[in-house]
């Protein structure tokens, strides 16, 4: 993304939040994410269970919609494939909701493997770059590998809290970014309101 595109994007976002109402909504949702993040950090086991239930529910609902949608397809091959996929999603969702501990274990294993695989991809990408940007990718790759290794070697104990910790960190970071961004947008908004007030005073 070049500087002109970044400038246009920033200008568009500022214009969207220029009325102040959307700006307050941004703070509101950021604050909610921060509260949920710190709550998940304080209760990682409960957060892990909640996360597993949400994932299971999403899979079951998506599988149900996919199953219904399958009958609207005209081609027999596409219909059969869609039905099989929907049944897989439905089965996975129902199993996760029925056997919560097994679902937590499966999600934790998938998360640990994902971290290890991501570390390999980052390391491979690091050696494709010049020396200037290589260091941070290597550090990120090492961090991902260590996190994945800790999750996988700590099973089954890590299945009870690791997802909750990761969810908490994600919510806290996202909430912090939203609140910080809203503060950044607030400065030109205050400046604009101040200029408008001064202009009104002068014309009045």
C-alpha positions in Angstrom: 0.0 0.0 0.0 1.6 3.3 -1.1 1.5 6.6 0.7 -1.3 8.0 -1.5 -3.6 5.0 -0.8 -2.9 5.2 3.0 -3.6 8.9 2.9 -6.9 8.3 1.1 -7.9 5.5 3.5 -7.1 7.7 6.6 -9.1 10.6 5.1 -12.1 8.3 4.4 -12.1 6.8 7.9 -11.8 10.3 9.5 -14.7 11.5 7.3 -16.8 8.6 8.5 -16.2 9.4 12.1 -16.5 13.2 11.7 -20.0 13.3 13.2 -18.7 12.1 16.6 -21.5 9.5 17.1 -19.6 6.8 15.2 -16.5 7.9 17.1 -18.2 7.2 20.4 -19.4 3.8 19.1 -15.8 2.9 18.4 -14.8 3.7 22.0 -17.8 1.7 23.2 -17.0 -1.5 21.3 -13.3 -1.1 22.2 -14.2 -0.8 25.9 -16.4 -3.9 25.7 -13.5 -5.9 24.1 -11.2 -4.7 26.8 -13.6 -5.7 29.6 -14.2 -9.1 28.0 -10.4 -9.5 27.4 -9.5 -8.9 31.0 -12.4 -11.1 32.2 -11.1 -13.9 30.0 -7.6 -13.4 31.3 -8.9 -13.6 34.9 -11.0 -16.7 34.1 -9.2 -18.6 31.3 -11.0 -21.9 31.9 -14.4 -20.3 31.6 -13.3 -18.4 28.5 -12.0 -21.6 26.9 -15.3 -23.4 27.5 -17.2 -20.4 26.1 -15.0 -20.2 23.1 -15.5 -23.9 22.4 -19.3 -23.6 22.7 -19.3 -20.6 20.3 -17.2 -22.5 17.8 -19.4 -25.6 18.1 -22.6 -23.5 17.7 -21.2 -21.7 14.7 -20.3 -25.0 13.0 -23.7 -26.5 13.7 -25.6 -23.4 12.5 -23.4 -23.1 9.4 -23.9 -26.8 8.7 -27.7 -26.4 8.9 -27.7 -23.5 6.5 -25.4 -25.3 4.2 -27.7 -28.4 4.3 -30.8 -26.3 3.4 -28.9 -24.5 0.7 -27.8 -27.8 -0.9 -31.3 -28.5 -2.1 -31.4 -25.3 -4.1 -28.4 -26.5 -6.2 -29.3 -27.8 -9.7 -26.3 -30.0 -10.4 -26.3 -33.4 -8.7 -22.6 -33.4 -8.1 -22.6 -30.0 -6.4 -25.7 -31.0 -4.4 -24.1 -34.2 -3.1 -20.8 -32.4 -2.3 -22.7 -29.6 -0.5 -24.8 -32.1 1.5 -21.7 -34.1 2.6 -19.9 -30.9 3.7 -22.9 -29.7 5.6 -23.2 -33.0 7.4 -19.5 -32.8 8.4 -20.0 -29.3 9.8 -23.2 -30.4 11.6 -21.5 -33.4 13.0 -18.5 -31.5 14.2 -20.6 -28.8 15.8 -22.9 -31.3 17.6 -20.0 -33.3 18.8 -18.3 -30.2 20.2 -21.5 -29.2 21.9 -22.1 -32.7 23.3 -18.5 -33.4 24.3 -17.1 -30.1 25.5 -13.9 -31.4 26.9 -13.1 -33.3 23.7 -13.9 -30.2 21.7 -11.5 -28.2 23.8 -8.8 -30.7 23.3 -9.3 -30.8 19.6 -9.3 -27.0 19.3 -6.2 -26.8 21.4 -4.4 -29.4 19.3 -5.4 -27.5 16.1 -4.2 -24.2 17.6 -0.8 -25.6 18.6 -0.3 -27.2 15.2 -1.3 -23.9 13.6 1.3 -22.0 15.6 4.0 -24.5 14.6 3.1 -24.3 11.0 2.9 -20.5 11.1 6.4 -20.4 12.5 7.7 -22.4 9.5 5.9 -20.1 7.1 7.3 -17.0 8.8 10.8 -18.5 8.8 10.6 -19.3 5.1 9.3 -15.8 4.4 12.1 -14.3 6.4 14.8 -15.7 4.2 13.0 -14.3 1.2 13.5 -10.7 2.5 16.4 -8.5 2.8 18.3 -8.3 6.0 16.5 -5.2 7.2 13.1 -6.8 7.6 14.3 -10.4 8.3 14.9 -10.1 12.0 11.4 -9.4 13.2 10.0 -12.3 11.1 12.6 -14.6 12.6 11.7 -13.4 16.1 8.0 -13.9 15.3 8.7 -17.4 13.9 10.6 -18.4 17.0 7.8 -17.0 19.2 5.1 -18.9 17.3 7.1 -22.1 17.5 7.6 -21.8 21.2 4.0 -21.0 21.9 2.8 -24.0 19.7 5.3 -26.3 21.3 4.2 -25.3 24.8 0.6 -25.8 23.9 1.2 -29.2 22.4 3.6 -30.6 25.0 1.4 -29.4 27.8 -1.6 -31.4 26.7 -4.1 -32.2 28.1 -3.7 -29.6 30.8 -3.3 -26.7 28.3 -6.6 -27.6 26.7 -8.3 -26.1 29.8 -6.8 -22.6 29.7 -4.6 -21.9 26.6 -7.5 -21.0 24.3 -8.9 -18.7 27.0 -5.5 -16.9 27.3 -5.1 -16.5 23.6 -8.7 -15.2 23.3 -8.0 -12.7 26.2 -4.9 -11.4 24.5 -6.6 -11.0 21.2 -9.6 -9.1 22.8 -7.2 -6.8 24.8 -5.1 -6.0 21.8 -8.2 -5.4 19.6 -9.9 -3.2 22.2 -6.7 -1.2 22.8 -6.3 -0.6 19.1 -9.9 0.6 18.8 -9.7 2.9 21.8 -6.3 4.3 20.6 -7.6 4.8 17.1 -10.7 6.6 18.4 -8.4 8.9 20.4 -6.4 9.6 17.2 -9.6 10.4 15.4 -10.8 12.6 18.2 -8.0 15.2 17.7 -9.1 16.4 14.2 -12.7 16.3 15.4 -12.0 18.6 18.3 -10.0 20.8 16.1 -12.8 21.0 13.6 -15.4 21.8 16.3 -13.1 24.5 17.7 -12.6 26.1 14.3 -16.4 26.1 13.8 -17.0 27.7 17.2 -14.4 30.4 16.5 -15.9 31.1 13.1 -19.4 31.3 14.6 -18.2 33.7 17.3 -16.5 35.9 14.7 -19.5 36.0 12.4 -21.9 36.5 15.3 
